[in-house]
């Protein structure tokens, strides 16, 4: 029976598994947008969960609506995650050992115990929530867990497991019988009994501590072979293997029979849980992110989806979720939109003035929506994209380095080769490894190329000369039937960074003038100082 927390049907799940029609958003993009910190996953890759299918996005929004209304859902799933990872680890260890040994039998019993504890935990946790969930995914999960936990076979499994587990785990010692030949040499040996009580050493001190001087069936009269540090390792290993082999023979029939009877049942039902373990981990982690943002007092918007062809993106009070969770100060949201007057933006402004923050915020919002989450904004209308491409150079941005310039250009070329008109491109301080003249020239060429490609994007840059060439760039793009480029400015108010982003033409001198005034370094201020 098909069950998924991320896909509404088998067909969409199969397409997702084959990455058919899924957007190009790789792990590097996730890292540069800060998504790997927002959604840290242990057992799966975040890039495998992106979708451009509106039906899939809507299905996931139902899931997260349930998890926001019913926080206990996240707690129940969170408790199941480590148990399921333990089952995976047991299977891996069992495969390394090979089947048939005592440890392999113990692993199989432990796996069943873990499975039972997981089903019990899910059943207890989901039972009081099953009538409150509204999403198709959680409704199906609640029904499946209830069906399993209430089945006759499951009750029989619990009873049989309890009996077998107690029998095996209560083993504290074995009685070994050794046949001797005429010269009192060991001729053959075997296990006489399996005991729930350990043997005592038989030494005087042990008898005194136990206040018992009588001989009994669990007191040794002589140790068979000392287990101490002086014993050669190969002899200890030989004895251990001999005992394990004997124990395997003792339990072989009961454990093997048990394993055969329940194997297919447990395998089928644990596999259903293990198959959706990545989904469980993802939705639990994502719900935790949404909860953290709400506790921080941040707005979360249920996005209104538009067809991909509309290329819509209109956000009210958009903010960077990563920054919101890392700073104690009040966050500064911004309204932002792509429209017919600007599908591409040249974003300028002072260093640490908010250019990178808003550039990341746009990418985060697009990516989170295409994971099925709510958006970090007061409201958001957007179309899915077929890919997000980022270029956030690393290293010392202010140095002139021709080798690094070549690497930047090569990566920008790779981005250009992967885009379409439905892509989103985010460039942050690209081409900062060369001088202003070369950087402005190359940047203008790239912008013209992106404009002709008719995609959406932001070029965040310190190159005010690039923004000054806006009319020239738009004329070249218009001649090829491309989209318009517009300018954004990270604002300065009274000499301070406001972190507001304004849609207007930049004045490359305004920030310098404000700073000079603030510190008394303007010519007027200096002249007054000289006159005093």
Secondary structure, 3 states (H helix, E strand, C coil): CCCCCCCCCHHHHHHHHCCCCCCECCHHHHHHCCHHHHCCCCCCCHHHHCCCCHHHHHHHHHHHHHHHHCCHHHHHHHHHHHHHHHHHHHHHHHHHHCCCCHHHHHHHHHHHHHHHHHHHHHHHHHHCCCCCCCCHHHHHHHHHHHHHHCCHHHHHHHHHHHHHHHHHHCCCEEEEEEEECCCCCEEEEEEEEEECCCCECCCHHHHHHHCCCCCCCCECCCCCCCCCCCCCHHHHHHHHHHHHHHHHHHHHHHHHHHHHHHHHHHHHHHHHHHHCHHHHHHHHHHHHHHHHHHHCCCCCECCEEECHHHCCEEEEEECCHHHHHHCCCCCCCEEEEEECCECEEEEECCCCCCHHHHHHHHHHHHHHHCCCCCECCCEEEEECCCEEEEEECCCCCCCCCHHHHHHHHHHHHHHHHHCCCCEEEEEECCCCCCCHHHHHHHHHHHHHHHHHHCCEEEEECCCHHHHHCHHHHHHHHHHCCCCCEEEEEEEEECCEEEEEEECCCCCCCHHHHHHHHHCCCCHHHHHHHHHC
